[in-house]
């Protein structure tokens, strides 16, 4: 693959005890990692880019359906993505209760440390090792 054709990978972002790999759509926590759906990734990515800040539901919906193609039950689909993300967070060792609904504002990801950063080389090596050992199980493909 030539440099011009190489995929552009976004850095892994971290917020508190969570890390999100945009390339594999994998969410990492203290007790493991799980690949999440494209819709769940879009929602979690938006929340992790601004941890602690409420993200308006209408903004999340516009990210999920950027061409104004929101389905009739778009808000229900968003709620389902949130429910699935809470369950995933519980399984990987971060309480799903940290993903809250602020009734008049939107959704908020509460984390112990409001930090968004690119992973250190040691953390990236750990993630690379995990992904290499689980590549077949995760069916790794770049997200579109």
Secondary structure, DSSP 8 states (H G I E B T S, - for coil): --GGGS------EEETTEEEETTTTEEEETTEEEE--HHHHHHHHHHHHTTTS-EEHHHHHHHHTTTS---TTHHHHHHHHHHHHHHHHHHTTS-GGGEEEETTTEEEE--SS---EE--HHHHHHHHHHHHHHHHHHT-----
